[in-house]
Each structure stands twice: as C-alpha cells, then as structure tokens.
C-alpha cells in the first residue's frame, strides 16, 4: 500500500489524476513545495508536498474554491485548531496551518502509509481479530476526545485511517462539538447525516453528548464485522453472524451500541469494546494471527482469567453493565487478579437488591 492512497475520499470516488495546484507556477506554499494532487474530501483538495527545510513529505490540504463560504472556512479551521491542540497516538495530528495569499487556507499533516477504512471495507469485512484491534484504538481516541469535552460527531470508516500494520487514526474534526465550534446549525441535514449517524444527531452543541459517538462507533463496528453498510436507525439490525456463525455473540453488543435511545447505549466507547472482546473471547482464543493480545491492546490482560469468562456468561444484564464499567475503570487493579476480589464490596453494595448477582459475589 502506497502512502499516496490515504487521501482518497469515498465521496471523491476514484483517485484524482495528478494535477498541479492553483496559483503561482513555482508551486511553493511557504516552506512547502507542492507536488501532485492526490485526491479530495468534503472541504479540501489534498496534495503531496515536501517541507523544504525538513526534507520530509507532508499532505497539504487546500480549501476548495467552491468552499469559501463562512461555514466551510470555519469547519476547515476547526480541523486545524483542534487537530493541533489535541494530542493522542490515534488522532491524526495537524502539523501546520494558516492562510496563504496565493493558495488560501491550508493545513498540513504528516504523510502516512495508510488507507481509509472505507476503502479497506470496500474489499470485504475485517477479520474479527483485526476488527477488535482497530476498534480498541478508535475507542481510546474517542474516549480521549470526550474527556477533553470534544464530541466528534462524524465517526465513520471514511474518517479512520489504517496502516498495513493495523494502526488506526481517527481524523476529520470538521463537525466536532467543542467550546471552539461555531454555530453549524444552518447546515442542511443532507450535508452531514450519514448511515453512521445517530438518529438524534443534530449540529447543535447543546445536544452533543458522547452517546452520539458511541452510536456512530457501533455502526462502524457493524460494518467492520459484517462488511455491510449499517441499517438506517429504526430498521432491524441484521446479525453479523450471517457469514460467520462464530460472531453471533457480538450481536447483543452491537444492538446496544445502536439502540435508538441514547441512554440505553454503553456509557463509553471503551466499555463497548470491552464487552465486545468478552463476547468474542472464544473466537479470539482460536485465532492464530496474534495470540498475545497484550501486545496490541493493553486492556486485554484482564480477560486471561478463565473464571471471569465462565462467570460472565451467567451474569444478568444489570451486573454485566456494572462489570464492563468496572473493568474499564479499574484495569490496573484487575490485571491478573480475579475480578470478584477487586470489586467484591462495591458490587455487593451496588447490587444488594439483586439476589442472583449478590450470590456470585458473596457465596457465603
């Protein structure tokens, strides 16, 4: 996979033929020498460029000529500001940005040897192990954004980049809700709603809550595991086990992520991935691709105690919610220590009214 494949957008269709950028024939934008055009996305044309001081390759995004309205400029600059301020290993970082008299608004990212997840999924579903690997990384960055009071509002395969080694990057914060976001409520729904959008999605900062991203993340996970575009909100969610019966246990997790009621979804992306990994534990154990999960997902260690796997199959819905949340919050406590020993007192108190759960935690 060549680095130049990354900028292609699913909305752009086939990769754009190389062209020279607009403006002066010298093709120099500040410290960058602009080369061929690689593709485009909703707001920008994307060029390969060389930083003339560092002698390093970058992707330079130039705001499209037809996108010079106030809303488009605001969204473009929002990508630059948030992408520069926020820092996470799985968030595509903005290295430089500004306005040039000849080329207009621009921002630059390092050139990645990566493809858009949407292009990868056009070739079929991911293997369950790779899907979990990608999901774990995307969940980490979504939860990081939420801790930073940022709601992405556009989690979908087009905005996830995937390297040949399986490293994932979340990109495109142009619809993100944050303290820096301008009023985007005048944008038509057709311009921002996708098959991955939650049914309550609106470009209104007051209504922006983490549940929006949990739904979109669930729709993306459904696509990764099934190879199919997710159903519209309110439609029956097909089983991801249609082609692989071993995935049947994942259906319950995905249906909760895609619940029409925001309050019914998982409280975080990380909690959803923990539940999904637990549901697919037996399938992961049979995989020969990478048995040492801790190399690619630090929180995988808590699953290595077989007693926890046996118990989790017998726990009711209420305790399962507590189980996932507690695991996500207390990974360091658990490690290889039995789960019940870590949270016996707290769980017994929280579920004192549930005799079945209480018997598990207090067998005496």
C-alpha positions, 0 to 999 in steps of 0.5 A: 500500500502506497502512502499516496492512497490515504487521501482518497475520499469515498465521496471523491470516488476514484483517485484524482489524476495528478494535477498541479495546484492553483496559483503561482507556477513555482508551486511553493506554499511557504516552506512547502513545495507542492507536488501532485494532487492526490485526491479530495474530501468534503472541504479540501483538495489534498496534495503531496508536498515536501517541507523544504527545510525538513526534507520530509513529505507532508499532505497539504490540504487546500480549501476548495474554491467552491468552499469559501463560504463562512461555514466551510472556512470555519469547519476547515479551521476547526480541523486545524485548531483542534487537530493541533491542540489535541494530542493522542497516538490515534488522532491524526495530528495537524502539523501546520496551518494558516492562510496563504495569499496565493493558495488560501487556507491550508493545513498540513499533516504528516504523510502516512502509509495508510488507507481509509477504512472505507476503502479497506471495507470496500474489499470485504469485512475485517477479520474479527481479530483485526476488527477488535484491534482497530476498534480498541484504538478508535475507542481510546481516541474517542474516549480521549476526545470526550474527556477533553469535552470534544464530541466528534460527531462524524465517526465513520470508516471514511474518517479512520485511517489504517496502516498495513500494520493495523494502526488506526487514526481517527481524523476529520474534526470538521463537525466536532462539538467543542467550546471552539465550534461555531454555530453549524446549525444552518447546515442542511441535514443532507450535508452531514447525516450519514448511515453512521449517524445517530438518529438524534444527531443534530449540529447543535452543541447543546445536544452533543453528548458522547452517546452520539459517538458511541452510536456512530462507533457501533455502526462502524463496528457493524460494518467492520464485522459484517462488511455491510453498510449499517441499517438506517436507525429504526430498521432491524439490525441484521446479525453479523453472524450471517457469514460467520456463525462464530460472531453471533455473540457480538450481536447483543453488543452491537444492538446496544451500541445502536439502540435508538435511545441514547441512554440505553447505549454503553456509557463509553466507547471503551466499555463497548469494546470491552464487552465486545472482546468478552463476547468474542473471547472464544473466537479470539482464543482460536485465532492464530494471527496474534495470540498475545493480545497484550501486545496490541491492546493493553486492556486485554490482560484482564480477560486471561482469567478463565473464571471471569469468562465462565462467570460472565456468561451467567451474569444478568444484564444489570451486573454485566453493565456494572462489570464492563464499567468496572473493568474499564475503570479499574484495569490496573487493579484487575490485571491478573487478579480475579475480578470478584476480589477487586470489586467484591464490596462495591458490587455487593453494595451496588447490587444488594437488591439483586439476589442472583448477582449478590450470590456470585459475589458473596457465596457465603 
